[in-house]
Structures are given as structure tokens and as C-alpha cells.
Amino acid sequence: MACASRYARLAGYEIHFMDWGEPEAPVVLAWHGLARTGRDMDELAGHLARCGYRVLCPDTLGRGLSQWSRAPDEEYCLAFYTRLATQLLDQLGVAQVRWIGTSMGGAIGMAAAGGVLAGRITHLALNDIAPELAGAAVQRIKAYAGQPPAFDTVTELEAFFRQVYAPYGWLSDAQWRRLTETSTRRLPDGRVTPHYDPAMVRQFTVHPRDYDQWAVYDGLDVPVLCLHGVESDLVLPGTIARMKQRGPGARGRLQVIEVPDCGHAPALNVPDQLGWVERFFAR
């Protein structure tokens, strides 16, 4: 199974992405959550690559090994992220794509499928994201993501990640270690901190309605899979009920799977979750 770490020049920035599978295989774009990196998708990407897909896993602008924005208030938003996605697919010559996104990555996919990539996204999998977010959970995310802590050791940072991301559900010790090591940067004073630009959280202040996507959702004309963490504080049961009644739900094109023992958001790393995504993309 081929896997490569690659870089592309998109919208004037160097953007890092992992490229799994064979170049001529059908393409899946797997996009991570708000304060994470594309390496969160390793288990899913490896599984889908073995199933015959090519899987692209970008680090969003300001995260991981991608450059940070020079204009954070203008560029840390869904519109700019969809621009990056479109340019990546265009550069790679990808005409059609299956999309799976966790949290922010799913919101980008929704915006793209209802906008600049309409007709090119053939399947849309949303990992604990919806057209409406619970305000209390957004405040929680802003609190930890906007002021990332710093620690003397990577071991201490891993303990922090285990606490903050406990809602992901079960991860092995090796997966927790990889999650930590693939999202760590060292500060000038030698301490370590999560590998992202803290300014990216200003999206919620400068673009306060960025994640209000009912109008986009209502117009979607692709099959949609929604994996909903049963303990999620970001996507509430009432929102899932409305999704079933509107847009793809009203047209019989929505599948909702309630993921047990998870909150926000399932880690996409265990057989059940991998199988759900695989079978959805095979439809």
C-alpha cells in the first residue's frame, strides 16, 4: 500500500497532505477537525486504500505541516478552505471525489458540495457535524483551542490530549502516542504545544455564522452519511431529527448512524466505523 507525504502550492500557501493508495484509484478526500491534522485519518486512509481508493488527507491552513495564514481574519473560514480543496483537486486532476470530514472537515465538505464542488463530490460523509452547532459546545472548543497550553514534555502533552479528546472514544496507546507526536510543535523556550495557529479560532468571532449551513444542507443533492456520537455536545439529537426531515433527509438520501461510546467526534479508527464509511462510499 503506497503512502506519501506531499506538499502543494495552493492559494499562495504550501499545504501539506498525506497521499494514500494508488494514483489512478477513485479518490477520497478525508478532512480533519478544527485543531487537528490530516494524520488523524491514518487508520481510515489505510483501510480505504486497501479497499481500492486513493485517499488525500490535507493539513488545513494553519495546522500541522501546512503554512499559517498571513491574513487570519480573512482566510480562516470555510470559504477559503473550500478554495484550498478545489485547487488541490484541480492540481491533481481529480474530477470527482468522495468526501469524509470530521467536525470542521465535514463543514468544509458540506459547503463545497453545495457550492464550488457541486457535481464533483459524489458522496458526503459527515463525522459528527451538522448544519447547526450547539452554542455551549462551540464555547468549550473556543476555550481550549484558542489558548493552547504548553508543556515541558511530550508525555505531558499526551496526557492533555487524552483528557481533551476523550470523547473520541477508544484509542490504543500507540494511537494516542501517534496523535500526540503528529500534532506537536516546540516553542522557542523549548516547551511543546499543539501544532496549529491559535488565530484559527477567530473564525468563530470574525465569521460567527460560518457553521450555520441549513440553506446549504437543504440544497444538497448527494447521498449523505452522518456519523453521530451519541454523547456529542456539539451535534444535538434535535438537530439530527431536523436533518432527517430536511434536504437529503427529506429526499431519502441521508443515512444516520449513532456511534456508541463516543462524543465529539468518533476517531474513525475501529472496525465498525471503518466499515460504515467503506460501505457508504461503495454505494
Backbone torsions as a table, in degrees:
resi	resn	phi	psi	omega
1	MET	NA	122.2	-177.9
2	ALA	-79.1	141.2	175.5
3	CYS	-150.5	127.7	-177.5
4	ALA	-137.0	145.8	172.1
5	SER	-93.5	122.2	-172.7
6	ARG	-132.3	166.4	179.1
7	TYR	-134.1	144.7	176.8
8	ALA	-133.3	150.4	175.7
9	ARG	-94.5	109.2	-174.9
10	LEU	-128.4	126.6	177.7
11	ALA	50.8	34.5	177.3
12	GLY	85.2	8.7	-178.9
13	TYR	-126.2	151.5	170.6
14	GLU	-84.7	118.9	-178.3
15	ILE	-115.2	128.1	179.3
16	HIS	-89.5	144.4	172.5
17	PHE	-150.7	149.4	171.5
18	MET	-91.1	139.2	-175.1
19	ASP	-124.0	106.9	-175.3
20	TRP	-106.8	144.3	173.7
21	GLY	91.0	-171.6	-176.6
22	GLU	-87.9	143.6	-173.6
23	PRO	-59.1	-31.1	-175.1
24	GLU	-93.3	2.6	-177.8
25	ALA	-76.9	159.0	173.7
26	PRO	-56.6	142.9	-168.6
27	VAL	-100.4	137.0	169.0
28	VAL	-115.7	133.4	172.4
29	LEU	-105.5	117.8	-176.9
30	ALA	-112.7	114.1	-171.7
31	TRP	-115.4	132.4	-173.3
32	HIS	-78.8	179.6	180.0
33	GLY	-86.6	-179.3	-167.1
34	LEU	-50.0	-54.5	-173.2
35	ALA	-110.2	28.2	-173.8
36	ARG	-116.7	-167.6	179.1
37	THR	-135.4	168.8	-179.9
38	GLY	-63.7	-17.8	179.7
39	ARG	-69.7	-14.2	173.2
40	ASP	-60.5	-20.8	-175.3
41	MET	-92.6	9.7	-174.4
42	ASP	-55.3	-49.1	-177.7
43	GLU	-63.0	-46.5	-179.5
44	LEU	-64.7	-43.9	-178.2
45	ALA	-63.7	-42.9	178.0
46	GLY	-62.2	-41.8	179.3
47	HIS	-63.8	-48.1	-178.2
48	LEU	-67.5	-33.5	176.8
49	ALA	-63.3	-39.5	176.9
50	ARG	-67.5	-21.4	178.2
51	CYS	-88.9	2.1	174.5
52	GLY	102.6	17.6	178.3
53	TYR	-108.1	156.4	165.1
54	ARG	-98.6	127.6	-173.6
55	VAL	-120.2	122.2	178.9
56	LEU	-103.9	127.5	-175.8
57	CYS	-127.2	89.9	-177.0
58	PRO	-76.4	154.2	160.6
59	ASP	-91.2	120.1	179.8
60	THR	-60.4	151.9	171.9
61	LEU	-45.4	127.6	179.0
62	GLY	88.2	4.3	-179.7
63	ARG	-129.6	153.5	173.6
64	GLY	54.5	-130.7	-176.0
65	LEU	-92.9	2.6	175.8
66	SER	-79.2	156.1	176.7
67	GLN	-63.2	160.1	173.5
68	TRP	-91.8	153.5	-178.4
69	SER	-68.5	143.0	172.4
70	ARG	-88.3	-11.8	-179.8
71	ALA	-138.3	71.4	-170.8
72	PRO	-56.8	-38.3	-177.1
73	ASP	-68.0	-27.8	-179.6
74	GLU	-91.4	-27.2	-167.9
75	GLU	-110.0	-19.6	175.4
76	TYR	-85.7	79.6	-177.8
77	CYS	-161.5	163.1	-175.8
78	LEU	-61.9	-37.2	-177.8
79	ALA	-61.5	-41.7	-179.7
80	PHE	-72.7	-36.4	178.8
81	TYR	-64.9	-37.6	177.4
82	THR	-67.9	-31.5	174.9
83	ARG	-63.1	-43.6	177.4
84	LEU	-61.2	-43.9	-179.4
85	ALA	-61.9	-44.0	-179.2
86	THR	-62.9	-44.2	-179.5
87	GLN	-66.6	-35.9	177.6
88	LEU	-62.7	-47.7	-180.0
89	LEU	-64.1	-39.7	179.7
90	ASP	-63.9	-44.5	-179.6
91	GLN	-62.4	-36.4	-178.1
92	LEU	-86.7	-1.7	178.4
93	GLY	69.4	34.2	-178.7
94	VAL	-94.1	116.4	-177.6
95	ALA	-83.8	-40.5	-179.0
96	GLN	-133.8	150.8	-173.4
97	VAL	-148.1	144.7	166.2
98	ARG	-92.7	138.2	-173.6
99	TRP	-120.9	132.2	166.4
100	ILE	-129.6	133.2	-179.3
101	GLY	-138.2	136.1	173.8
102	THR	-91.6	126.3	174.6
103	SER	51.7	-115.6	-179.5
104	MET	-53.1	-38.8	180.0
105	GLY	-61.5	-34.7	175.4
106	GLY	-71.9	-36.6	177.2
107	ALA	-64.2	-38.8	175.5
108	ILE	-62.3	-44.4	179.8
109	GLY	-61.4	-40.8	178.9
110	MET	-62.6	-47.0	179.9
111	ALA	-61.9	-40.5	-179.0
112	ALA	-69.6	-42.6	-178.3
113	ALA	-65.4	-28.6	178.0
114	GLY	-95.8	5.2	-176.7
115	GLY	-139.3	-111.0	-169.7
116	VAL	-65.4	-23.6	-179.7
117	LEU	-110.2	18.8	175.1
118	ALA	-58.2	130.0	-177.7
119	GLY	90.5	-17.4	178.5
120	ARG	-101.7	-30.2	173.2
121	ILE	-85.1	116.8	-174.7
122	THR	-96.0	-25.3	177.8
123	HIS	-140.7	138.8	-178.7
124	LEU	-127.0	114.0	177.7
125	ALA	-107.5	122.7	-177.3
126	LEU	-108.0	117.1	-179.7
127	ASN	-96.9	96.5	-179.8
128	ASP	53.1	54.5	172.6
129	ILE	-143.8	152.1	-175.2
130	ALA	-148.1	173.3	179.2
131	PRO	-72.1	-2.8	179.5
132	GLU	-145.3	134.5	-177.4
133	LEU	-113.5	147.8	177.8
134	ALA	-73.3	126.7	-174.3
135	GLY	-60.2	-39.0	-178.6
136	ALA	-63.7	-38.7	179.6
137	ALA	-69.0	-37.2	177.1
138	VAL	-61.2	-41.6	178.0
139	GLN	-63.7	-38.9	177.8
140	ARG	-61.4	-45.3	-178.4
141	ILE	-65.3	-42.4	178.3
142	LYS	-60.3	-36.7	-176.4
143	ALA	-66.1	-43.3	-177.8
144	TYR	-86.5	-31.1	-176.1
145	ALA	-82.2	-30.9	-176.4
146	GLY	-76.2	-21.0	179.2
147	GLN	-132.6	72.8	-176.2
148	PRO	-63.8	135.2	-179.1
149	PRO	-76.0	165.6	175.5
150	ALA	-125.2	145.0	-176.8
151	PHE	-132.5	157.4	178.1
152	ASP	-70.9	-31.0	-173.9
153	THR	-130.8	156.2	175.5
154	VAL	-65.4	-33.6	178.1
155	THR	-60.1	-41.1	177.6
156	GLU	-66.6	-38.7	178.1
157	LEU	-64.5	-39.6	177.2
158	GLU	-61.1	-41.0	178.0
159	ALA	-61.1	-38.6	176.3
160	PHE	-63.1	-47.8	179.4
161	PHE	-60.5	-41.1	179.3
162	ARG	-60.4	-34.8	179.2
163	GLN	-75.8	-50.1	-175.1
164	VAL	-66.6	-37.8	-175.2
165	TYR	-102.2	20.1	175.1
166	ALA	-53.7	-34.8	178.5
167	PRO	-62.6	-12.3	177.6
168	TYR	-62.0	-20.4	-174.7
169	GLY	94.4	-159.0	-174.3
170	TRP	-71.2	130.8	166.5
171	LEU	-131.7	144.5	175.4
172	SER	-72.0	165.2	176.4
173	ASP	-58.6	-39.0	-180.0
174	ALA	-66.1	-37.0	178.9
175	GLN	-69.7	-38.9	174.9
176	TRP	-61.6	-41.8	180.0
177	ARG	-64.7	-43.2	179.4
178	ARG	-66.0	-42.8	177.4
179	LEU	-54.0	-42.9	-178.6
180	THR	-68.6	-50.2	-173.9
181	GLU	-68.9	-25.0	179.9
182	THR	-90.8	2.4	178.2
183	SER	-139.2	43.3	-178.7
184	THR	-125.1	137.6	170.5
185	ARG	-132.7	150.9	-178.4
186	ARG	-98.7	133.4	-179.5
187	LEU	-82.3	165.5	179.8
188	PRO	-57.9	-26.8	179.8
189	ASP	-86.5	4.3	176.0
190	GLY	95.5	-11.9	177.9
191	ARG	-76.5	167.6	-179.5
192	VAL	-115.7	150.5	-177.1
193	THR	-149.9	161.8	177.5
194	PRO	-58.2	144.9	-170.3
195	HIS	-88.4	72.9	172.8
196	TYR	-155.7	164.3	178.1
197	ASP	-81.9	116.4	-179.5
198	PRO	-57.7	-22.8	-179.3
199	ALA	-67.2	-14.6	-178.0
200	MET	-63.4	-22.6	-178.2
201	VAL	-73.3	-12.2	177.1
202	ARG	-65.5	-12.2	173.4
203	GLN	-50.7	-39.0	-176.5
204	PHE	-73.3	-20.7	179.9
205	THR	-93.7	-47.5	-176.3
206	VAL	-78.4	-31.7	-179.8
207	HIS	-124.3	66.1	-169.7
208	PRO	-64.2	-19.3	-179.5
209	ARG	-106.3	14.8	-176.3
210	ASP	-58.4	-34.5	-175.5
211	TYR	-96.9	6.3	173.7
212	ASP	-86.7	96.6	-167.5
213	GLN	-122.3	27.7	179.4
214	TRP	-60.1	-41.1	-179.2
215	ALA	-62.6	-39.9	177.3
216	VAL	-66.8	-47.7	-178.5
217	TYR	-59.1	-44.0	-178.0
218	ASP	-60.1	-27.5	-178.0
219	GLY	-93.0	-2.7	-177.0
220	LEU	-65.9	135.8	179.6
221	ASP	-127.7	47.6	176.5
222	VAL	-134.3	157.9	173.1
223	PRO	-65.5	137.7	-176.6
224	VAL	-125.7	131.9	171.0
225	LEU	-110.0	129.6	175.2
226	CYS	-118.6	114.5	172.4
227	LEU	-91.1	117.8	-174.2
228	HIS	-114.9	114.6	174.2
229	GLY	-64.0	122.9	-172.8
230	VAL	-63.2	-22.0	179.4
231	GLU	-103.8	14.8	-176.6
232	SER	-64.0	134.3	173.3
233	ASP	-98.6	-3.2	-180.0
234	LEU	-93.2	-41.4	179.3
235	VAL	-111.6	109.7	-173.5
236	LEU	-89.9	155.5	-178.4
237	PRO	-55.3	-36.3	178.9
238	GLY	-63.3	-34.3	177.5
239	THR	-67.8	-41.9	176.7
240	ILE	-60.7	-40.7	179.1
241	ALA	-61.2	-41.3	178.8
242	ARG	-68.9	-35.1	176.7
243	MET	-60.9	-35.2	-179.7
244	LYS	-69.7	-22.4	-175.7
245	GLN	-97.8	-12.8	-173.3
246	ARG	-124.0	164.1	173.0
247	GLY	50.9	-131.0	179.5
248	PRO	-57.3	-31.0	178.1
249	GLY	-62.8	-44.8	179.8
250	ALA	-67.4	-24.6	-178.6
251	ARG	-96.6	8.6	178.3
252	GLY	72.4	24.7	-176.8
253	ARG	-113.4	11.9	-179.4
254	LEU	-112.4	131.7	171.3
255	GLN	-118.3	125.3	177.9
256	VAL	-112.2	129.6	175.4
257	ILE	-120.4	122.5	176.8
258	GLU	-83.5	118.4	-174.3
259	VAL	-94.8	114.7	-177.4
260	PRO	-72.6	156.3	174.0
261	ASP	61.1	26.3	178.9
262	CYS	-137.2	150.1	169.6
263	GLY	-110.9	-121.8	178.0
264	HIS	-108.0	108.1	5.2
265	ALA	-138.2	155.4	178.1
266	PRO	-50.3	140.1	-172.7
267	ALA	-79.5	-6.2	179.4
268	LEU	55.5	48.3	-173.4
269	ASN	-135.6	3.2	-177.9
270	VAL	-120.6	157.7	-171.2
271	PRO	-53.7	-43.6	-179.3
272	ASP	-58.4	-48.6	-177.4
273	GLN	-65.3	-41.8	178.1
274	LEU	-62.1	-41.6	-178.9
275	GLY	-66.7	-39.3	178.6
276	TRP	-60.3	-45.0	-179.0
277	VAL	-67.2	-44.6	-180.0
278	GLU	-57.1	-48.2	-176.8
279	ARG	-67.6	-35.5	177.6
280	PHE	-64.6	-44.8	-179.3
281	PHE	-68.3	-22.3	-180.0
282	ALA	-81.4	-8.7	-178.1
283	ARG	-63.9	NA	NA
